[in-house]
Amino acid sequence: MRESSVTPTIDLDADGVHHGYLRLPYSRDDSAWGSVMIPITVAKNGDGQTALLTGANHGDEYEGPLALVEMAANIRTEDITGRVIIIPFMNMPAFIAGSRTSPIDGGNLNRAFPGRPDGSVTEKIADYFQRYLLPMADIVLDFHSGGKTLDFLPYAASHLLDDKEQEARCCAARDAFNAPFSMQMLEIDAAGMYDEAAENMGKTFVTTELGGGGTSCVESVEIARKGVRNVLIHAGIMSGNLEVAPTRHLSQTDSDCFHFAETRGVVEFTVSLGDPIKKGAVLAKIWELRRTGHPPQEIRAKMDGLLAVRHTLGLVQLGDCLAVLAQENT
């Protein structure tokens, strides 16, 4: 396979703290020999585990980038043993545009793995992570939130895995993150995801969903900042003590947790994030846009649980993910 066209401007193996870029050549109308420049910070102090910390896998999610730019500005080698690779804006083109997908090629980076070294810009970024960065890592923390269209309870998450020893490692790191909620998460479709790429290599992988609406708040950013420190301390990379508060454990066991819109219209939720709901109860109503005098379509819960995720926009389209339920583990 051909070499990646992505080039780091710093030595990823050198001791000390180094700030630079992952440079990807990108020829375009306004810059014939231009580049996509993805900021990267690497802190290394001798031998030890490597943590790969990423934000803005989707470009309209902000807690991860805010937590990671602060860490990059303040990390000191004397506080760590091993190596920390910090990439706050993994999908830099999408982040600059404030969009989920890349404005260059329309690519969704979190559905582009393993990528291609001779593919689109998004595929080339995925390929570099797949073949160069992920193999370096022992533990991977990838920050997400709901972007512009979804809002989540603030949780750290891991997945059910065939390798139960690996699953236990991921659960332990997730719980060390210590978000207000800890989720055993089910994906709608894991094909092409960064999560699966890391897990298939046997890595300890933790992800998050820390709010949404295309913004952040004081509380969600602080959850992210505390969580990344906790994960590094848990991994033995950063010195210090875990900062621990109560967390509620949630799980998603099957596809009944997902609820989709079967018509377009204006949505009215009958429960708020975190509220309990019984199977068969009305979760939301979708009101007709084109005429009055008609009852709404009722979306009923397919299981007992609580509302973990909701659509944020007032208007919904046919096929939109409207809500996701989870069950609390007692």
Secondary structure, 3 states (H helix, E strand, C coil): CCCCCCEECCCCCCCEEEEEEEEEECCECCECCCEEEEEEEEEEECCCCEEEEECCCCCCCCHHHHHHHHHHHHCCHHHECEEEEEECCCCHHHHHHCCCCCCCCCCCHHHCCCCCCCCCHHHHHHHHHHHHHHHHCCEEEECCCCCCCEEECCEEEEECCCCHHHHHHHHHHHHHHCCCEEEEECCCCCCCCHHHHHHHCCCEEEEEECCECCCCCHHHHHHHHHHHHHHHHHCCCECCCCCCCCCEEEECCCHHHEEECCCCEEEEECCCCCCEECCCCEEEEEECCCCCCCCCEEEECCCCEEEEEEECCCEECCCCEEEEEEEECC
